[in-house]
């Protein structure tokens, strides 16, 4: 994001937060709250409830920063508090996200079988003619205008809760697979499946956007390049 300030190292952040530095707290709040809200929304029933979970998390961070031992990154520690807080709120709302096992709709192929060559064709199982994934060398203007980010954001909102939770932690918040498994208490295998399905969904959304971007770049709508 343009104009975003880079956060200092964890040891600096922790000490400033312990000292009650309001500017540092505001900086961290601004940097992390968006991702925290998206994650919390996966566990609770409404956006308002997710906002309350994020607020409760920050209050817990303020109260507990003195006990932070540095066994994980500060952000991981904050997100762990958030997951516990959101899960507890979701349980009270009779809304749970059971990550321990896969749901029926989360199994099976992630790409339509019609996009592949059939058993009677040459190179069965390979991409069918005209169905190959397109390269993503998008026009720079579209990237700069944030259009791609907008498409991705909308697609994230359309994802089922469990898929959105995993891809938010992995690809938005930047956590590794082991950290995500620990945060959500899921097996590495389930984490891989959920992440794969979420990424496949986003790719399908981007495949729908990419052709129109190329058409504009080719002169189909010169206004889009201004």
N, C-alpha and C positions, 0 to 999 in steps of 0.2 A: 504493500500500500504506500502510495506516495506520501512523504512527510512523516511516516511512522518512525519513531525513535527506537534505536537499538537498545535492548536491555543490557545492563552490565552483567558481569559474572555472578554466579549464584552466591558466592561468599559475600560479595558487595551488597547484593539485593537483601540477603538475609539480615546482615548487620544493620542496614538502613531501616528495614521493616521493624527490627527489634528496637531501634532507636525512635520509632514513631515518626519517621520521615513521611509526611503526607504526600509530597511530590512523587516519591518512589512508589508509594502505594497506588496512587492514581495512575502511574505509568503501567504498573503490572495489571491493574484492574482493566485498563483500556486494551492492553495487549492480549489478555487471556479470556476475558468475559464472553466474547462472541462465541468462541469454540466451546466454552463451558456451557453456555446456554443451549447450544445445539446438542451437546451430549446429554445434558440433563433432560431435554425434551424427549429423549428416547425412553426414559424411565417413568415419566409422570403423564397425567392425562391432559394437561393444558399448558399453554405457554406461560400463563400467570404462575402456575405451580412451579414450572421450571425456573422462572425468574426468582421465585422465593427460595428455591433450592440453591441457586447460585449466590444469592444474598446471604443465606445461612452459611454457605461454605466460606465466604470471605470473612464473616464474623468469626467462624471457627479458626480461620487462618490467623487472624489478628490475635485471638486469645491463645493460640497454640504455637505461634512462631518461636517462642522461647524454648520449646521442647523439640524443635526440628534438629535432627542429628546428622543430616547430610548423607544418609545411607542411600538416598536416591536423589535425583535432581529436585529442585524446589518445585518445578512445574508438575512433576510426577506426584510429589507429595500433595500438592493442592488438588490435583485431579483425583487422587485416591479419596480425599475427603469429600469431594463432590460426588463421586460414585456412591459412597456410603450414604451420604445425605439424600441423594436423589432416589436411591433404592428404598430407603426407609420411608420416604414420602410416597413413593409409588406403591409400597406395600399397604400403607394406610388407605390409599385410594383404590385398593384391590386391583392394582395394575402391576404386573410383574413381567420381566423380560427373561424367560428361562433360557440361558445360554448353554446349559450343560449338554443339551442334545439338539440335533437339527430338526427343524419343522419340515413337514412333507413338501411344502412349497419351496424349500431351500435345497432340495435334492433334484437330480436330473440335469440335463444339459443347459448351459447358459446361452448357447447360440442356436438359433433355429436350424433344424436339420436340413431344411430345404436349401440352405446356403452352401451345402457340401455336395460333392459328386456322389452319386449312388453306386451300389455294388456293380451294376452292369456297365458303368462308364469307365473311361480311361482314368487312371489315378484315383480310384474310389477313396472317399474320405477327405480329399483335397478340396480347396475352395472351388465352387462352381464359377464358370465364366461370368464376370460382372458382379460377383458377390464378394470379391476380395476386399479386405479392409483397405480404405484409402489412406495415403500418407497424410500426416497432420501438419504439413508446412503451411500453417495458416498465414494469411496476409498480416503483416506486422500491425497495420492500422486497426484490425479487429482486436488483436491482443491488447494494444495500447488503450483502446476504448473500454476495455474490461468486458467485452461481450462474451468471451469464452468463460470468464469467471462467473458471469451471470447465468450462463447455461448450466455450468457445473453446480452453482448454488441452488438453482431450481430443481435440478436432478436429485441433489442430496435430499431436498425436502420431500421428494416423491418416494424415496426409498423406504422400505419397511424398517421399523425401529431397530431391529437387531443388526441389519446390514448397515444402516446409517451410523450406528454406534461404533462398529468396528472400523469402518472406513474413515470416520471422523477422527478416531484416535490414531490410526496408522498414517493416513495421507494428509490430514489437516493439522492435527496436533503434532505429528511427527514421531510417535512412539514406535518402538521396535516390537516385534511379535511377542517376545517374552514379557515385556511390560504390559501389553494388552491382555495377554493370557492371565497375568497376575491381577490386573485391575478388575477384569470381568469374571475371573475364576472359571475359565474355559480351557479346553484342551488345545494344543497346537493345531491338531487336525481340524477342529471346528473353526478355529480362528482363520485358518487358510481358506476353508470353504466359504465362510461368510465374506471374507475380504474379496475373494475371487468373484463371487456373485455380484457384490457391490460394484467392483471395478467394471465388470462386464455390462452392468446396467448403465453406468456412466458412459462407457464407450459407445453403446447403442445411441444414447442421447447425443453424443458429440458427432456420431456418424450422420445423424439427421441434420446437424448444424453445419458441418464442414462443407457439403456440396453448395449450400446457399452462399457461404463465404467465398468459395471459389468462383461462383457465378458473378458475384459482385466484383471480385478482383478482375474478372475477365471483361468487365464493362457492362454487366447486366443492369447495374444500378450505380451510376457514378456518384450519386449523392452519398452512398455508403462509404466512399473513400475520402470524403472531405473532412 
